[in-house]
Amino acid sequence: LVQLGLNLLSLDESSEMQRFLSAFKAAAANEKHRSPADALKACLEVCQLKTLWPPDEIPSRKFDLNAARLLVGGSVAEDEQWSGRVGNLVLLEGGRIGGQLEYLLAVRPLADDPVYPVYLQGAKRVKRVLGIPGIDVVEGAPLETAYAWTLSCAAAVDGDLDFNDEVGFKFRCKALKPGRLFSGTSDSSFTRGRNALDGRPLETGVLYYAAERGEAGASASHPKCDLFFLTDDGEELVVIDVTGSASDKTVLRKMEALSKWVTEEQFELKQIERAGADRLDMDQAEAGLAPRKVRGIVLAPFFDVEDFRPSNDAQLSVLLVRSAAARKLLGAVSQVAMWLDSPQKIS
């Protein structure tokens, strides 16, 4: 159902749905299965996206006024979001609706739509990642790539980025670019206010994805975060660490590592503001680039531990968005993540 979409649920009329159901039933009933787990795995393989793969063969010439909204996902009741006829729908977690993933990778918004550049940039990266044989969308870079696409489009459409009912940022995304906050792998290599890839000041209106070794000229892995952006007023730097882990130890480790750095950096920023650039061996230009505040976010879409108790310090400086709330931020891409096996093994 995830693959074919809600618009093909009329079983009597859809030959494609009939073929899918026949293949699904055959996979479940195969006598070669040694256990229920084998049968489930075979059924999941039938549900994988196959019809328009590899990604390079997906055309990108069709326009859809609702492309970005279908990616971000929305409520059926929010009629004002949708323009004209809406098709190629899937039902997402929590009763929200979104677009069929293959469809979203094959269409584009209108060229004069403000979301157009980030939609295409994000879709191109997702196509490239999903085209790697045997790769899981929840593992490492693929999950980060999916978040970069959906978060940048949400910010382009709405002009802000909300992580829960209380924490959100004014951020009108206009571009998706590679970037680094650290020239190396240590905290001391933090290039405050500049993109370490080219030495230029960080731009507002840009969602940066961390360039890892071998990407965009980077020569080292990127510590602390996978995505980051400046708020529209340039006052806050928001850093986002993404994990596909379901382990409380892994999530706690990420929270505490990010919390420690955010706390230390926030102290340094206050020193810059209070003492002035001269006393901190910084020139005025460098001091002017520094944001006034750093905020940390950890996204853990497969972490469901109910009695998780991070330290008070970690909770004060880092927001953990987990489980269904984090999957909601994946928008329509979450339809793929739900079919993947063993996210617990991902670090």
Phi, psi and chi 1 to 4 in degrees:
 res  aa     phi    psi   chi1   chi2   chi3   chi4
   1 LEU       -  -38.1  -58.3 -174.3      -      -
   2 VAL   -61.8  -41.0  168.8      -      -      -
   3 GLN   -70.8  -42.7  177.5 -179.1   -6.2      -
   4 LEU   -86.9  -25.6  -62.5  175.3      -      -
   5 GLY    92.8  156.4      -      -      -      -
   6 LEU   -65.0  -25.2  -62.8 -179.2      -      -
   7 ASN   -73.7   -3.2   52.6  -44.9      -      -
   8 LEU  -115.7   21.0  -67.0  179.0      -      -
   9 LEU   -78.2   -6.9  -77.9 -179.8      -      -
  10 SER   -77.8   94.1  178.8      -      -      -
  11 LEU   -63.3  -34.0  -57.1 -174.2      -      -
  12 ASP   -68.8  -25.0  -66.7  -24.6      -      -
  13 GLU  -102.2  -16.1  -60.5  176.6    3.0      -
  14 SER  -103.8  107.1  172.0      -      -      -
  15 SER   -67.8  -31.9   58.7      -      -      -
  16 GLU   -65.0  -41.7 -171.0  174.9    2.2      -
  17 MET   -65.6  -38.3  177.0   62.0   81.7      -
  18 GLN   -63.5  -41.2  -69.0  -71.5   -1.5      -
  19 ARG   -64.7  -41.2  -71.8 -165.8  -62.3  -88.8
  20 PHE   -61.8  -46.5  166.9   76.8      -      -
  21 LEU   -65.1  -37.0  -69.5  175.6      -      -
  22 SER   -64.7  -43.8  -64.9      -      -      -
  23 ALA   -67.0  -38.4      -      -      -      -
  24 PHE   -64.1  -44.9 -169.4   92.6      -      -
  25 LYS   -64.5  -40.6 -176.8  177.5  179.6  179.2
  26 ALA   -65.8  -39.2      -      -      -      -
  27 ALA   -64.3  -39.6      -      -      -      -
  28 ALA   -70.1  -31.8      -      -      -      -
  29 ALA   -95.7    1.6      -      -      -      -
  30 ASN   -59.5  124.7 -166.0  -38.9      -      -
  31 GLU   -70.0  -13.0  -64.4  179.4   -5.6      -
  32 LYS   -75.8  -13.3  -65.0 -178.8  179.9 -180.0
  33 HIS   -65.7  131.7  -61.9  -36.5      -      -
  34 ARG   -92.0  -13.2  -69.0  175.0  -66.9  179.7
  35 SER  -157.5  163.7   67.8      -      -      -
  36 PRO   -57.7  -30.7  -26.6   35.7      -      -
  37 ALA   -64.8  -37.7      -      -      -      -
  38 ASP   -64.4  -41.1  -71.4  -19.2      -      -
  39 ALA   -64.0  -41.9      -      -      -      -
  40 LEU   -64.5  -41.0  178.3   59.3      -      -
  41 LYS   -62.8  -41.0 -175.7  175.6 -179.5  179.6
  42 ALA   -64.1  -38.9      -      -      -      -
  43 CYS   -65.8  -40.2  -69.9      -      -      -
  44 LEU   -65.0  -35.6  -67.0  179.1      -      -
  45 GLU   -65.1  -34.5  -71.2  176.6   -7.2      -
  46 VAL   -64.5  -30.9  173.1      -      -      -
  47 CYS   -83.5   -4.1  -64.6      -      -      -
  48 GLN   -66.4  151.1  -64.9  -62.3  -48.0      -
  49 LEU   -70.9  118.4  -60.1  173.4      -      -
  50 LYS  -132.1  -21.6  -62.3  176.2 -179.6  178.0
  51 THR   -69.7  -28.2   56.3      -      -      -
  52 LEU  -126.7   45.8  -71.1  173.9      -      -
  53 TRP  -118.2  145.7 -132.8 -114.7      -      -
  54 PRO   -76.5  166.4   28.8  -36.1      -      -
  55 PRO   -57.4  -31.3  -23.2   33.0      -      -
  56 ASP   -62.2  -19.6  -70.6  -17.8      -      -
  57 GLU   -89.3   -3.9  -63.4  179.9    7.2      -
  58 ILE   -78.4  121.6  -62.0  178.0      -      -
  59 PRO   -71.7  154.7   27.4  -34.2      -      -
  60 SER  -132.1   45.2  -63.1      -      -      -
  61 ARG  -107.6  -13.5  -65.5 -176.2  -66.9  -88.0
  62 LYS   -86.2  136.8 -175.6  176.3  179.4  179.2
  63 PHE  -100.2  144.8  -66.1   94.9      -      -
  64 ASP  -141.1  118.7 -170.2  -39.9      -      -
  65 LEU   -58.3  -27.3  -66.7  171.8      -      -
  66 ASN   -98.5    9.8  -59.6  -62.3      -      -
  67 ALA   -53.2  -50.8      -      -      -      -
  68 ALA   -66.4  -39.7      -      -      -      -
  69 ARG   -66.2  -36.8  -77.7  -64.7 -179.4 -168.9
  70 LEU   -67.2  -31.2  -71.1  170.2      -      -
  71 LEU   -72.5  -48.8  171.8   63.3      -      -
  72 VAL   -68.9  -33.6  174.1      -      -      -
  73 GLY    89.4  152.9      -      -      -      -
  74 GLY  -164.1  175.7      -      -      -      -
  75 SER   -85.8  146.4  167.2      -      -      -
  76 VAL   -61.0  -29.4  178.6      -      -      -
  77 ALA   -75.1  -16.0      -      -      -      -
  78 GLU   -85.8   66.6  -63.4  169.3  -16.1      -
  79 ASP   -61.0  -30.7  -63.7  -32.7      -      -
  80 GLU   -68.3  -14.2   70.0  -81.3    2.2      -
  81 GLN   -72.8  -31.6  -72.0 -172.7   -3.4      -
  82 TRP   -96.9  141.1  -46.4  103.2      -      -
  83 SER  -111.8  111.7  -58.5      -      -      -
  84 GLY    69.7 -151.5      -      -      -      -
  85 ARG   -70.4  138.3  177.5 -177.8  174.2  -85.9
  86 VAL  -121.8  119.8  179.1      -      -      -
  87 GLY  -127.6 -173.3      -      -      -      -
  88 ASN    55.1   47.0  -62.9  -77.8      -      -
  89 LEU   -94.0  153.0  -60.6  179.2      -      -
  90 VAL  -132.8  154.0  -67.0      -      -      -
  91 LEU   -90.7  122.2 -177.0   63.2      -      -
  92 LEU   -96.8  169.6  -55.3  175.9      -      -
  93 GLU   -58.3  140.8 -172.3  175.9    6.9      -
  94 GLY    82.0   13.5      -      -      -      -
  95 GLY    79.5    9.7      -      -      -      -
  96 ARG   -83.8  161.8  -67.4  163.1   60.2   81.2
  97 ILE  -117.4  150.3   59.4  172.5      -      -
  98 GLY  -148.9 -172.8      -      -      -      -
  99 GLY   -96.6  153.2      -      -      -      -
 100 GLN   -61.2  131.4 -173.4 -179.6   -5.8      -
 101 LEU   -59.1  -45.3 -178.2   58.1      -      -
 102 GLU   -58.8  -39.8  -71.9  173.8  -67.3      -
 103 TYR   -63.5  -45.0  177.6   77.0      -      -
 104 LEU   -64.0  -31.3  -65.6  175.4      -      -
 105 LEU   -77.9  -13.5  -69.8  170.9      -      -
 106 ALA  -102.2  -11.0      -      -      -      -
 107 VAL  -114.2  177.9  -61.2      -      -      -
 108 ARG  -149.2  154.7   57.6  176.8   65.3 -171.4
 109 PRO   -69.5  171.9  -14.5   28.7      -      -
 110 LEU   -62.9  148.1  -67.5  177.1      -      -
 111 ALA   -61.9  -27.5      -      -      -      -
 112 ASP   -92.4    5.0   59.1   -6.5      -      -
 113 ASP   -76.5  131.3 -169.4  -33.4      -      -
 114 PRO   -57.0  -24.8  -25.2   34.6      -      -
 115 VAL   -81.2  -10.0   77.1      -      -      -
 116 TYR   -51.8  -52.5 -179.8   85.7      -      -
 117 PRO   -64.6  -43.1   19.8  -30.7      -      -
 118 VAL   -72.1  -32.1  -66.1      -      -      -
 119 TYR   -62.0  -48.3 -172.8   96.6      -      -
 120 LEU   -68.0  -40.7  -99.1   60.7      -      -
 121 GLN   -62.0  -44.9  -69.1  161.1    3.4      -
 122 GLY   -66.9  -43.0      -      -      -      -
 123 ALA   -62.7  -39.8      -      -      -      -
 124 LYS   -61.4  -42.2 -178.0  177.9 -179.8  179.9
 125 ARG   -67.9  -40.0  -63.1 -175.1   69.5 -124.0
 126 VAL   -65.4  -42.4  170.1      -      -      -
 127 LYS   -58.0  -43.5  -71.7  179.0 -172.9 -179.3
 128 ARG   -65.0  -42.5 -173.9  166.7   60.1 -112.3
 129 VAL   -68.2  -45.1  166.3      -      -      -
 130 LEU   -71.4  -13.7  -66.4 -176.9      -      -
 131 GLY   -83.0   -4.0      -      -      -      -
 132 ILE   -81.3  117.4  -58.2  173.8      -      -
 133 PRO   -57.3  133.1  -22.8   33.8      -      -
 134 GLY    79.9    5.2      -      -      -      -
 135 ILE   -90.3  142.5 -160.2  165.6      -      -
 136 ASP   -93.2  139.0  -83.1  -11.6      -      -
 137 VAL   -69.7  -15.1   75.3      -      -      -
 138 VAL   -92.8   -4.9  -61.4      -      -      -
 139 GLU   -93.7  116.6 -175.4  174.8    5.7      -
 140 GLY    54.3 -123.7      -      -      -      -
 141 ALA   -56.4  -38.3      -      -      -      -
 142 PRO   -59.0  -41.3  -28.7   37.3      -      -
 143 LEU   -67.0  -40.6 -175.7   58.9      -      -
 144 GLU   -63.8  -38.5  -61.9  150.5   17.7      -
 145 THR   -64.5  -39.9  -58.7      -      -      -
 146 ALA   -64.2  -44.0      -      -      -      -
 147 TYR   -64.2  -38.2  -90.3  118.6      -      -
 148 ALA   -60.2  -40.2      -      -      -      -
 149 TRP   -66.9  -51.6 -170.6   25.3      -      -
 150 THR   -71.3  -40.8   57.4      -      -      -
 151 LEU   -68.4  -39.7  -66.2  179.4      -      -
 152 SER   -65.5  -39.0   62.4      -      -      -
 153 CYS   -70.5  -38.9  -73.5      -      -      -
 154 ALA   -61.2  -42.7      -      -      -      -
 155 ALA   -70.6  -31.7      -      -      -      -
 156 ALA   -70.0  -37.9      -      -      -      -
 157 VAL   -75.6  -45.7  170.6      -      -      -
 158 ASP   -96.9  -20.3  -62.6  -34.0      -      -
 159 GLY    79.6    6.3      -      -      -      -
 160 ASP  -152.7  167.3   52.8   39.6      -      -
 161 LEU  -133.1  109.7 -161.4   50.5      -      -
 162 ASP  -103.9  128.6  -63.9  -34.1      -      -
 163 PHE   -99.0  -22.2  -69.5   92.8      -      -
 164 ASN  -160.0 -169.1   61.1   22.7      -      -
 165 ASP   -68.7  -17.9  -67.8  -22.3      -      -
 166 GLU  -112.0  -26.9  -62.6  178.2   -4.2      -
 167 VAL  -113.4  115.9  177.7      -      -      -
 168 GLY  -153.5  164.6      -      -      -      -
 169 PHE  -137.6  142.1  -55.0   92.3      -      -
 170 LYS   -74.4  111.7  -73.7  -66.3 -177.9 -176.8
 171 PHE  -156.1  105.7  173.3   50.3      -      -
 172 ARG   -97.8  100.5  176.2   74.3   69.4  178.6
 173 CYS   -77.4  130.1 -172.7      -      -      -
 174 LYS  -119.5  -13.5  -59.3  174.8 -177.0  176.4
 175 ALA  -156.1  154.0      -      -      -      -
 176 LEU  -120.6  117.2 -175.1   59.8      -      -
 177 LYS  -136.2  155.6  -63.9 -178.0  179.1 -179.1
 178 PRO   -74.7  149.6   27.7  -34.2      -      -
 179 GLY  -164.3  167.8      -      -      -      -
 180 ARG  -143.0  139.6  -71.3 -176.9   64.0   91.1
 181 LEU   -94.5  -13.0  -67.3  174.5      -      -
 182 PHE  -128.3  133.5  -59.2   85.6      -      -
 183 SER   -75.9  -23.9   57.0      -      -      -
 184 GLY  -128.5 -145.2      -      -      -      -
 185 THR  -111.7   -0.6   58.2      -      -      -
 186 SER  -102.6  158.4   67.2      -      -      -
 187 ASP   -60.1  -31.1  -67.3    3.6      -      -
 188 SER   -69.9  -12.2   60.7      -      -      -
 189 SER   -91.7   12.7   65.5      -      -      -
 190 PHE   -63.0  125.2  179.5   52.3      -      -
 191 THR  -100.6   76.8   53.4      -      -      -
 192 ARG   -50.9  114.2 -172.5  176.0  -66.2  112.0
 193 GLY    84.8   -2.0      -      -      -      -
 194 ARG  -125.9  154.3  -69.7 -171.1  179.0  -82.9
 195 ASN   -84.1  116.1 -175.2  -12.4      -      -
 196 ALA   -66.7  -14.2      -      -      -      -
 197 LEU   -70.1  -39.2  -75.4  179.7      -      -
 198 ASP  -129.9   -1.4   55.3   17.9      -      -
 199 GLY    77.6    1.2      -      -      -      -
 200 ARG   -83.1  156.2  -63.1  177.3  179.9  176.7
 201 PRO   -61.1  144.9  -23.1   33.4      -      -
 202 LEU   -61.4  143.5  -66.3  177.3      -      -
 203 GLU  -102.0  144.8  -57.3  173.2   60.8      -
 204 THR   -77.1  158.1   57.6      -      -      -
 205 GLY    77.9   11.8      -      -      -      -
 206 VAL  -124.5  129.3  175.3      -      -      -
 207 LEU   -94.6  116.1  178.8   64.2      -      -
 208 TYR   -92.7  136.4  -68.6   94.6      -      -
 209 TYR  -107.0  137.3   55.0   90.7      -      -
 210 ALA   -65.9  121.7      -      -      -      -
 211 ALA   -77.8  119.0      -      -      -      -
 212 GLU   -91.5  179.8  -61.2  -73.7   -5.4      -
 213 ARG   -53.7  128.3 -178.5 -177.3  -69.2  110.1
 214 GLY    87.6   -2.3      -      -      -      -
 215 GLU  -112.5  129.9 -176.8  177.2   21.9      -
 216 ALA    52.7   33.3      -      -      -      -
 217 GLY    85.1    2.7      -      -      -      -
 218 ALA   -71.1  144.4      -      -      -      -
 219 SER  -115.1    3.9   59.1      -      -      -
 220 ALA  -149.8  161.3      -      -      -      -
 221 SER   -67.6  161.0   59.5      -      -      -
 222 HIS  -106.2  121.1 -167.9  -90.5      -      -
 223 PRO   -80.5  160.1   28.6  -32.9      -      -
 224 LYS    76.9  -43.7  -54.4  -53.7  177.5 -166.6
 225 CYS  -149.9  162.5   67.9      -      -      -
 226 ASP  -109.0  -26.9  -57.1  -58.5      -      -
 227 LEU  -137.5  152.5  -55.0  167.0      -      -
 228 PHE  -160.4  157.2   57.2   93.3      -      -
 229 PHE  -158.5  158.0   63.6   90.0      -      -
 230 LEU   -95.0  139.7  -75.4  175.2      -      -
 231 THR   -65.8  163.7   53.0      -      -      -
 232 ASP   -59.4  -28.6  -74.3  -12.9      -      -
 233 ASP   -86.6   -2.2   58.7    8.3      -      -
 234 GLY    74.0    6.1      -      -      -      -
 235 GLU   -83.6  -30.1  -64.7  -73.9  -63.4      -
 236 GLU  -122.5  137.6  -66.9 -177.3   87.1      -
 237 LEU  -103.8  119.9  173.2   65.2      -      -
 238 VAL  -106.6  122.1 -178.6      -      -      -
 239 VAL  -113.7  136.3  -64.1      -      -      -
 240 ILE  -124.6  123.5  -56.2  170.7      -      -
 241 ASP  -106.9  131.7 -165.6   11.8      -      -
 242 VAL  -112.4  135.1  176.7      -      -      -
 243 THR  -137.5  138.8  177.2      -      -      -
 244 GLY   -95.6    9.9      -      -      -      -
 245 SER   -77.4  149.5  177.6      -      -      -
 246 ALA  -109.8   10.2      -      -      -      -
 247 SER   -89.6  129.2  163.5      -      -      -
 248 ASP   -65.5  -31.1   54.3   -9.6      -      -
 249 LYS   -66.7  -42.7  -68.4 -178.0  179.3  179.5
 250 THR   -66.5  -46.1  -61.2      -      -      -
 251 VAL   -63.5  -42.3  173.3      -      -      -
 252 LEU   -62.8  -42.0 -179.5   60.9      -      -
 253 ARG   -60.9  -43.7  173.0  171.1   51.8   81.5
 254 LYS   -65.6  -42.6  -76.2 -177.3  170.0  -72.3
 255 MET   -61.2  -46.1  -78.3 -169.5   69.8      -
 256 GLU   -70.1  -37.0  -68.8 -176.2  -20.4      -
 257 ALA   -66.0  -43.3      -      -      -      -
 258 LEU   -68.9  -39.3 -174.2   56.7      -      -
 259 SER   -61.4  -43.9  171.6      -      -      -
 260 LYS   -60.2  -45.7 -179.6  176.3 -178.1  -66.7
 261 TRP   -68.2  -43.5  177.0   77.1      -      -
 262 VAL   -60.3  -44.0  167.1      -      -      -
 263 THR   -62.8  -45.0  -58.9      -      -      -
 264 GLU   -65.9  -41.2  -68.8  173.9   -8.7      -
 265 GLU   -69.4  -36.7 -178.8   55.4   28.2      -
 266 GLN   -62.9  -37.3 -167.5   60.2   52.3      -
 267 PHE   -63.2  -43.5  175.6   78.8      -      -
 268 GLU   -63.3  -40.3  -69.0  -63.7  -35.6      -
 269 LEU   -64.5  -37.3  -68.1  175.4      -      -
 270 LYS   -67.2  -36.5  -72.4 -177.5  177.6  178.8
 271 GLN   -63.7  -41.8  -68.7  -68.0   95.4      -
 272 ILE   -60.6  -44.4  -67.1  172.2      -      -
 273 GLU   -67.6  -38.5 -174.4  176.1   -1.2      -
 274 ARG   -83.9  -44.3  -68.2  172.6 -179.4  172.4
 275 ALA   -87.3  -25.9      -      -      -      -
 276 GLY    92.9  157.5      -      -      -      -
 277 ALA   -66.0  -38.2      -      -      -      -
 278 ASP   -60.1  -42.5  -66.2  -22.8      -      -
 279 ARG   -75.1  -13.0  -69.6  174.3   57.2 -171.2
 280 LEU  -107.1   17.3  -67.5  172.2      -      -
 281 ASP    56.7   38.2  -63.4  -35.4      -      -
 282 MET  -122.2  145.7  -62.6  174.1   64.5      -
 283 ASP   -82.4  164.8   60.8   37.4      -      -
 284 GLN   -62.0  -34.2  -67.7  -64.6  -27.3      -
 285 ALA   -63.2  -43.5      -      -      -      -
 286 GLU   -66.0  -41.6  -71.0  -64.5  -42.4      -
 287 ALA   -62.7  -35.9      -      -      -      -
 288 GLY   -70.0  -20.6      -      -      -      -
 289 LEU   -80.3  -23.8  -69.4  175.4      -      -
 290 ALA   -68.6  131.4      -      -      -      -
 291 PRO   -68.6  164.3   27.2  -34.8      -      -
 292 ARG   -87.4  -17.4  -67.4 -179.9  179.3  -87.6
 293 LYS  -149.9  147.6 -167.4  170.8 -174.8  178.9
 294 VAL  -119.9  132.6  179.1      -      -      -
 295 ARG  -121.3  137.7  -57.6  -72.1  -66.5  -87.6
 296 GLY  -111.4  137.4      -      -      -      -
 297 ILE  -130.7  133.9  -51.1  -75.4      -      -
 298 VAL  -116.0  123.9  172.2      -      -      -
 299 LEU  -104.0  119.9  -60.8  178.2      -      -
 300 ALA  -132.9   81.3      -      -      -      -
 301 PRO   -67.1  -18.0   23.9  -34.2      -      -
 302 PHE  -112.8   14.3  -54.8  106.2      -      -
 303 PHE   -96.8  113.0 -178.3   62.8      -      -
 304 ASP  -121.3   13.1  -65.9  -50.1      -      -
 305 VAL   -64.7  121.1  177.7      -      -      -
 306 GLU   -75.2  -39.3  -66.3  -65.9  -24.8      -
 307 ASP   -97.1   32.1   58.4  -11.7      -      -
 308 PHE   -67.8  130.3 -178.3   61.4      -      -
 309 ARG  -130.5   84.8  -65.7  -70.8 -175.5  -88.3
 310 PRO   -71.3  166.5   26.4  -32.8      -      -
 311 SER   -66.9  158.2   66.6      -      -      -
 312 ASN   -60.5  -39.0  -69.9  -26.2      -      -
 313 ASP   -63.2  -41.8  -72.2  -16.8      -      -
 314 ALA   -64.5  -41.0      -      -      -      -
 315 GLN   -68.6  -29.8  -67.4 -175.6   77.6      -
 316 LEU   -72.9  -34.5  -73.9  173.7      -      -
 317 SER  -106.4  -12.3   54.9      -      -      -
 318 VAL  -134.0  133.1  172.6      -      -      -
 319 LEU   -94.9  124.4  171.6   67.9      -      -
 320 LEU   -96.5  120.0  171.5   63.8      -      -
 321 VAL  -110.7  117.7 -175.0      -      -      -
 322 ARG  -133.0  173.1   57.3  176.6  172.2  163.5
 323 SER    53.4 -134.4 -170.6      -      -      -
 324 ALA   -61.9  -33.9      -      -      -      -
 325 ALA   -64.9  -37.8      -      -      -      -
 326 ALA   -74.9  -35.7      -      -      -      -
 327 ARG   -67.3  -31.8  -68.1 -167.6  -67.9  -88.1
 328 LYS   -59.7  -36.4 -179.4  179.4  177.9 -179.0
 329 LEU   -70.8  -15.5  -66.4  172.6      -      -
 330 LEU   -78.9  -11.7  -85.8  173.7      -      -
 331 GLY    58.4 -138.1      -      -      -      -
 332 ALA   -68.7  -18.9      -      -      -      -
 333 VAL   -66.9  -20.3 -176.3      -      -      -
 334 SER   -62.9  -20.9   64.9      -      -      -
 335 GLN   -63.7  -27.9   66.2 -170.6  -89.7      -
 336 VAL   -80.7  -42.9  176.7      -      -      -
 337 ALA   -59.3  -32.8      -      -      -      -
 338 MET   -66.2  -20.0  -76.8 -170.4  -80.0      -
 339 TRP   -96.3   -5.1  -67.8  102.2      -      -
 340 LEU   -80.4  146.8  -61.5  172.9      -      -
 341 ASP   -97.2  150.9   66.9  -25.1      -      -
 342 SER    53.0   54.5  -56.2      -      -      -
 343 PRO   -64.6  -18.0   24.2  -33.6      -      -
 344 GLN   -61.6  -25.4  -67.6   88.6  -13.7      -
 345 LYS   -83.4   -8.2   68.6 -173.9  177.7 -177.1
 346 ILE   -81.3  137.5  -51.9  -59.0      -      -
 347 SER  -100.0      -   61.6      -      -      -
